[in-house]
Amino acid sequence: MQLTSLNMHIAVLSRCRRDPGVMTAEQAHAAMQLHLDCTVQTCKVRRRARATLVEEGRCVLDERALP
């Protein structure tokens, strides 16, 4: 099955332990919604999605979230 509007397979976004690779901002937004209960420390999909949104300027991290 594929998320047709995002052009990315659901299987790629569903597994927390697999880095999904390069994402568009729209794909990253969808991934963040799919992994609401995950943390960036434990979920590679959420970590990649957050990084993508920060790079695109669509998300600004609080100082407490910076390494």
Stockholm file with secondary structure:
# STOCKHOLM 1.0

chainA/1-67         MQLTSLNMHIAVLSRCRRDPGVMTAEQAHAAMQLHLDCTVQTCKVRRRARATLVEEGRCVLDERALP
#=GR chainA/1-67 SS CEETTTTEEHHHHHCTTSCCCSCCHHHHHHHHHHTTTCCTTTCHHHHHHHHHHHHTTSCCCCGGGCC
#=GC SS_cons        CEETTTTEEHHHHHCTTSCCCSCCHHHHHHHHHHTTTCCTTTCHHHHHHHHHHHHTTSCCCCGGGCC
//
